[in-house]
Amino acid sequence: MATLLRGVLRPLRAFRSRPRPAADVPLRATSHGAGLLYPEHIPTSPLQKALLAAGSAGMALYDPYRHDMVAVLGETTGCRTLKVLRDQMRRDPEGAQILQERPRISLSTLDLGKLRSLPEGSLGREYLRFLDVNRVSPDTRAPTRFVDDEELAYVIQRYREVHDMLHTLLGMPTNILGEIVVKWFEAVQTGLPMCILSALFGPIQLSAQSLQALVSKLIPWAVQNARRAPCVLNLYYERRWEQPLKALRQELSITEPPMHVQGPA
């Protein structure tokens, strides 16, 4: 039994000890050592994935701001869904180009000076404003580790790195209410189990007033927009910085939120 437990827990020790990779390095199918499909890959068995999923789900529900646990949950439960998303990207010209070129979003790949120089209301300017107002950084996204396919590993990495774009598109802050609204949009758009769990159980932490607003106004709005919009993973955001945010919302059939959600003071 002790030998079995050591084998099951080995990926956790590797997960905690590895340093973060450079965020501008694309995920590619090259040789990275025995059994490794990309730089941060940690091979795991089905049993190990199940235990990682259960443990990360408990921690993520207890503390939604444990982004590392949310990341592990997404990787260990989303394989089938990631294949569906990958196939959607392959069928779309813009999505296929993203899969081919593997762009990354990080402070090392963003030209912050250029984004600040863009006109008011442009996607790039509004994205940068979102980062500044909410005091967040694209470099906080965890690297993919437990997905046993390098292309699918990139798909979930891309999903993480465009998460803040969705906040910008939907006009949602990074507080609990704003994150839950975005998770409802992502759950309908992607079908990822991690998004569905977060959307369903995240509201437990809300006040009665916020919960009422979420259920009566924000969830119906998020679900309707997610169903109407094309797959947001097929947008090459880095080539749309100059596009007016209003025009991009119109292109995606995303409407204004039904109420203002207060962000950080």
C-alpha positions in Angstrom: 0.0 0.0 0.0 2.8 2.4 0.9 4.5 1.7 -2.5 1.1 2.4 -4.3 0.6 5.7 -2.5 4.1 6.8 -3.3 3.5 6.1 -6.9 0.2 7.9 -6.9 1.5 11.0 -5.1 4.7 11.3 -7.1 3.1 13.8 -9.7 2.2 16.1 -6.8 5.8 16.3 -5.6 6.9 17.1 -9.2 4.1 19.6 -9.5 5.2 21.5 -6.4 8.9 21.4 -7.2 9.1 22.5 -10.8 9.8 26.2 -11.6 7.5 28.1 -13.9 8.5 28.1 -17.6 9.0 31.2 -19.7 5.5 32.3 -20.7 6.5 33.2 -24.2 7.6 29.6 -25.1 5.1 27.9 -27.4 4.0 24.3 -26.6 5.4 22.0 -29.3 5.7 18.3 -29.9 9.4 17.9 -29.3 11.5 15.6 -27.2 11.7 16.8 -23.6 12.9 13.6 -21.9 11.4 10.2 -21.3 7.7 10.3 -21.6 7.5 14.2 -21.7 5.4 15.7 -24.5 6.2 19.4 -23.7 8.5 21.3 -21.2 6.3 21.2 -18.1 4.5 17.9 -18.8 4.0 15.5 -15.9 2.8 12.1 -17.1 0.1 10.6 -14.9 -2.0 7.4 -14.8 -5.8 7.4 -14.8 -5.8 6.7 -11.0 -3.4 9.6 -10.4 -5.6 11.9 -12.5 -8.6 10.9 -10.6 -7.0 11.6 -7.2 -5.6 14.9 -8.5 -9.1 15.9 -9.8 -10.7 15.1 -6.5 -8.2 16.9 -4.4 -8.0 20.0 -6.6 -11.8 20.1 -6.8 -12.1 20.2 -3.0 -9.4 22.9 -2.7 -10.8 25.0 -5.5 -14.3 25.0 -4.0 -12.9 25.9 -0.6 -10.8 28.7 -2.1 -11.8 29.9 -5.6 -8.6 32.0 -5.7 -6.4 29.0 -5.6 -5.8 29.3 -9.4 -3.2 26.5 -9.3 -5.9 24.0 -8.0 -8.4 25.3 -10.6 -5.8 24.7 -13.2 -5.1 21.1 -12.1 -8.9 20.4 -12.0 -9.3 21.7 -15.6 -6.4 19.5 -16.9 -7.4 16.3 -15.2 -11.1 16.4 -16.1 -11.3 18.1 -19.5 -9.6 15.8 -22.0 -12.7 14.9 -24.0 -13.9 18.5 -24.0 -10.5 19.8 -25.0 -10.7 17.5 -28.1 -14.0 19.1 -29.1 -12.6 22.6 -28.6 -9.5 21.6 -30.6 -11.6 20.4 -33.5 -13.7 23.6 -33.4 -10.4 25.6 -33.8 -9.2 23.4 -36.6 -12.4 24.0 -38.6 -12.2 27.8 -38.2 -9.6 29.7 -40.3 -8.6 32.0 -37.5 -8.6 29.2 -34.9 -6.5 27.0 -37.2 -4.0 29.8 -37.5 -3.8 30.0 -33.7 -3.2 26.3 -33.4 -0.5 26.6 -36.1 1.4 29.6 -34.7 0.8 28.9 -31.0 0.8 32.6 -29.8 1.2 33.2 -26.0 -0.1 36.1 -23.9 2.3 37.3 -21.2 4.1 40.4 -20.1 7.1 39.2 -22.2 5.0 39.0 -25.4 2.8 42.1 -24.9 3.9 45.5 -26.1 2.5 47.5 -23.3 3.7 50.8 -24.8 1.8 50.0 -28.0 -1.3 49.0 -26.1 -1.3 52.3 -24.1 -0.9 54.3 -27.3 -4.0 52.8 -28.9 -7.2 54.8 -29.1 -9.7 54.9 -26.3 -12.2 52.1 -26.7 -10.0 49.8 -28.7 -9.6 46.2 -27.6 -6.0 46.6 -26.6 -6.5 49.8 -24.7 -9.5 48.3 -22.8 -7.7 45.1 -22.1 -4.8 47.0 -20.6 -7.2 49.1 -18.6 -8.8 45.9 -17.2 -5.3 44.7 -16.1 -4.6 48.0 -14.4 -7.9 48.5 -12.7 -8.1 45.0 -11.4 -4.4 44.8 -10.6 -3.9 41.5 -12.4 -1.2 40.2 -14.6 -1.3 37.7 -17.6 1.8 36.0 -16.0 -0.3 34.5 -13.2 -1.7 31.8 -15.5 -0.3 28.4 -14.5 1.5 26.3 -17.1 -0.1 23.1 -18.4 1.3 20.0 -16.8 -1.2 17.0 -16.7 -2.6 16.9 -20.2 -1.1 14.0 -22.1 -1.3 15.5 -25.6 0.8 18.6 -26.6 -1.8 20.1 -28.9 -4.6 19.8 -26.2 -2.1 21.2 -23.7 -1.9 24.3 -25.8 -5.7 24.5 -26.2 -6.1 24.7 -22.4 -3.2 27.0 -22.0 -4.7 29.3 -24.6 -8.1 29.2 -22.8 -6.3 30.3 -19.6 -4.4 33.1 -21.3 -7.5 34.6 -23.0 -9.6 34.4 -19.8 -8.9 38.1 -19.1 -10.0 38.9 -22.6 -13.4 37.5 -21.7 -13.5 39.7 -18.7 -12.9 42.6 -21.0 -15.4 41.5 -23.6 -18.1 40.9 -20.9 -17.3 44.0 -18.8 -16.8 41.9 -15.7 -14.3 42.7 -12.8 -12.3 40.0 -11.0 -14.3 39.9 -7.8 -16.2 36.7 -6.9 -19.4 37.9 -8.6 -17.6 38.9 -11.8 -15.6 35.6 -11.9 -18.8 33.6 -11.5 -20.5 35.4 -14.4 -17.5 34.8 -16.7 -17.4 31.1 -15.5 -21.1 30.8 -16.6 -20.2 32.2 -20.0 -17.1 29.8 -20.3 -19.2 26.8 -19.1 -21.7 27.2 -21.9 -19.0 28.1 -24.5 -16.5 25.4 -23.7 -18.3 22.7 -21.7 -15.2 22.2 -19.6 -16.1 20.4 -16.3 -14.0 22.8 -14.3 -16.0 25.8 -15.6 -19.3 24.0 -14.9 -18.3 23.2 -11.3 -17.1 26.7 -10.7 -20.3 28.2 -12.2 -22.6 25.9 -10.1 -20.7 26.0 -6.7 -19.1 29.5 -6.8 -22.3 31.3 -5.9 -22.2 29.6 -2.4 -19.9 32.4 -1.3 -22.1 35.3 -2.4 -24.3 37.5 -0.3 -28.0 37.2 -0.6 -28.2 40.4 -2.6 -25.5 39.4 -5.0 -27.0 35.9 -5.4 -30.3 37.4 -6.3 -28.7 39.7 -9.0 -26.7 36.7 -10.3 -29.7 34.4 -10.7 -32.2 36.9 -11.9 -30.1 39.0 -14.3 -26.5 38.0 -14.8 -26.7 34.2 -15.4 -29.5 34.5 -18.0 -27.5 37.2 -19.8 -24.2 35.2 -19.7 -25.9 32.0 -20.9 -27.7 33.8 -23.7 -24.5 35.6 -24.9 -22.4 32.4 -24.7 -24.9 30.5 -26.8 -25.1 33.2 -29.4 -21.4 34.0 -29.7 -19.0 31.9 -31.9 -16.2 30.1 -30.1 -14.1 32.7 -28.4 -11.0 30.5 -28.7 -11.1 31.2 -32.4 -10.2 34.9 -32.0 -6.7 35.9 -32.7 -6.9 38.7 -30.1 -3.3 39.8 -30.6 -4.2 40.8 -34.2 -7.3 42.7 -33.1 -5.8 45.1 -30.6 -6.8 48.1 -32.8 -10.4 46.9 -33.3 -12.9 48.9 -31.3 -14.2 46.8 -28.4 -17.8 47.8 -29.3 -17.3 46.6 -32.8 -15.9 43.3 -31.6 -18.8 42.8 -29.2 -21.2 43.4 -32.1 -19.2 40.9 -34.2 -19.6 38.3 -31.4 -23.2 39.3 -30.7 -22.3 40.1 -27.1 -24.6 42.6 -25.5 -24.0 45.0 -22.6 -24.4 43.6 -19.1 -27.9 44.1 -17.6 -26.3 45.8 -14.6 -23.0 47.2 -13.4 -20.9 44.9 -11.4 -18.7 47.0 -9.0 -15.0 46.1 -9.2 -12.0 47.0 -7.0 -12.2 50.4 -5.3 
